[in-house]
């Protein structure tokens, strides 16, 4: 029970007694459900009359995820948003408090500017990402001369959950937004965070109205977002996600727009 005080260890002895039962239950869950398309490594588990949400994962990253959850949950106690308390962690299993939720009618969908959702290069600064993006735009100006260069150097960062699968979020009975998964918590530049929020489902477009408030129109019409859509489309059509920046030979990726314009690829909120 690393990370717990002596008093906490004594109060958590009940969880220690159920470790084997949890391992067996999670293994059975994995065997039975791992082939389902919406499979998640989590189960509900009762100890006496108390219900807990139990998550399990891979050893190489799960401990850090559990520690992140404990930290964010402690912060969330003073915040309008919520996160379940991680009450006990052992090996690659975490007991978290059960939160009573209500049905949300729409879903979150992962969207990223990069091909396959991963950065093609280890960008060490916002300036490096800006140069990479504008290099792509410079190749595109022959077809879209009105595209402005992206300007993100010096922007503030926003703490986000990049995995926006619907199972990672919910709303509790008091209508507080709640986050359940902490595996991809990280910092995004403000323009990238805005890009992700505005380029997802109709539900997240509706949410953005409340997030941005009176500044929504200025965010929607930002030249950064317009150019990011162009970069995303171009990266999606080239065979090299790094746009040939790691090769020594001259590389000219195929990047020609289809018959429709960039405007046709933008979410309804931006049209």
N, C-alpha and C positions, 0 to 999 in steps of 0.2 A: 504494500500500500504506500508506495513512494509518493511523496508530496503531501501527505496528510499528517496532522499533528497527533500526539498521543491520545487526546480526548476524542478526536475524529475517528482514530483507529478503533477505539473501544465501541463507539456508536455504530461503526460500520461492520461489526463482526457478523451481523445477520447476513450481509451480502457475501462475506467470505464463505459462509456455510452453504450458499447456493451457487458457488462458482461452477462446480461440476454439472449441476443441472442446467445452467446457462450454456455451457460449452456443448452439452448434448442437444439442447433445444435448438441452438444456432446451427449446429451441424445438420440436424434433421431439416431445418428450414432451407439450408443451402441445397441439400440433396433433392428436396421436393420442388423447389421453386426457381433454381438457378437458370433454367432454360426459358422462363417467362420473359417477354419483352420488357415489362416494367418492373423486373425484379430488383429489390433493394435489400441490402444486408441490414435488416432491422426486424425486431419482433416485439410483441407485447408480452410482458412477463409479470405474473402476480406473486407477491410475497405476502402471505396471509391475505389481507383484504386490500392491500395497496397495489396499484397497477403501475408498472414502470415501462418505459420505452428503452429497449436494449439495442445498441448499435454494435456492429463488429466489422473489422476490416483487415487490411494488410499491415503486417508488422512494421514495414519500413516507414510508414507515414502515420499510422493511426494514433500513436502516443502523442505526437505533436498536435494532431487534430483535437484530441481530448483535452489537452492543456489549453488550446485556443478557445474551446467551448467554455471551459471553466472561467477563463478571464472575461470573455464577452458576456457570459451570463451574469457575472458580478457587476459589470458595467450597466447591463440592461435593467437591473433592479432600480436604477435611477433614471430610466429612459422610457419614453412613451412606447417604444418597440420592445419586443420581448425575445428571450432565448431561454430554453429549458436548462435548469441546473444539472450539471453532471455530478451526480451524488456519489458515484463510485466507479473506479476504473481499474481493471486488472488485465494483464496480457494485452490482447487486442479486442477487449470488450468494455463497453461503457454503459452503466445504468444512468438514465436521465429521468427527471421527473416527467410524469405524464401530463400533457396539457390538453384540456378539453377544447376542441376546435369547432369552427362552423364551416359550412361549405362555401367555397369561393367558386364562382361560375366560370372563370376562364383560367388559362394556364400561362406560365412563363416559358419562353423558348430561348435557348442559348443562341446568341448572335455575336459574331466577332468580325472585326475587319480583316483578320488574317485567314489565309487558306487553312482549312482543317482545324480552325480555332486555336492554333498555336503560333506564337511569334517565331518567324523563320530564323531570326538572329538573336544573340544575347545583347539586346539594347542596354547600354549602361547609363543612358541619360535621355531626357526628353528631347535634347538636341539631336541625338543620334537617330531616334525614331522620326523626328521631323525631316532630317536629311534623307532618310530612306524613303519616306512617303513622297517627298517632293521630287526625288529622282524618278519615281514611277510616273508622277504627274507630268514631268518634263517630256517623257516619251509619248504621252497622250495628247499633248497640246496640238498635235497635227490634226487630230480628229475633234477635239473639244478645246478650242482655244480660249473659251471663256472660263475655264476652271482656274480658280485662285489657288495659290500655294497654301499648304497647310501651315498654320502657325500655332504650335503647342509648347514651344520652349518656355519654361518658366511658369506653366500653368500649375494650379494647385492639384493635389492628389485627393482622391475620394476612396474611402475604404469600401470594398464591394465583395459580394459573393458572385464569382464568375459563372458558377454552375447554377443557372437559373431554372433548373428542372422544377416542375410544380411540387414535387414531393419534398423539396427543401424549404418550402415556405407555407405558411398558413395564417389564419386569423383565429385568435382564441375567443372564448365566450364573452370576453369584455371588449371585443373588437380591436384588440391590439395586434399589429402585425408581428409574426413570430418567425424566426429562422431556426431550422433544425439541423442543417448540415454545415460543417465548418472546414471541409477539406480543401476548398479553393478560395479561402479568404485572402484578399490581397489589395494592393493599392493600384488604382487606375488614374491616369490623367483625366481631368474633368471632361474634356471633349470626347474621350473614348467611353467614359461612363455614360455621357449623354447619348452618344451614338448607339450604345447597347440598349439603353432604355427606350429610345425612340424607334428602334428598328427591330421590334419584337412583335408580340401579338397585339390584338386590339385592346386586350385587357391592360397591358403595360402602357399602351398609348393613352388610355383613360387615366391610369395612375400618374402619368407624366404631367397631366393637367394640374394635379394637386401638388406634385413635387416642385414644379417650376412656377406655378402661380402666374402672376402678372408678367413674369419674364419669359413665358413660354414662347411667344412669337419671336423674340430675339434669338432664342436658342434654336428654334426650328429653322430660321432663315440664316443661321450662321454659315459662312463660307467654308468653315472647317468641316461641317457635317456634309455639305454638298460634295466636297472634294474627297472625303473619306468614303462616301458611297462609290465614287468613281474608282478609288484605289481598291476597294473590296472587290468590285466587279472585275477589275483587271487581274488581280491576284488569283481570282477564281478561274480565270481563263488561261493562265499560263501554266506550263508544266513544272516550273520551278518556284516554290513558295518564297525563296529568297530573292527572286527576280534577277538571278544571275550575278548577284553581288559578291559571291564567294568564289567565282571562277576568274581565271586570268584572261581567257579569250573573250572577244566581243560577243555579247549575247543579246539577241533581239527577240524577246518573247512575243508570241502572237497575242496581240491585244487590240482587237477590232470590235467595235460595238456592233451588236445585232441591230436589226431594223428599228427596234424600239429605242427610246432615249433613256438616259439615266433617270429622268422623272418617272418613268413607268416602273422602276424598281424601288421607288421610295415608298415608305408606309403611307397609308391613307391620311394620317395626321399631317404629313408634309406636303400633300398635293394641293 
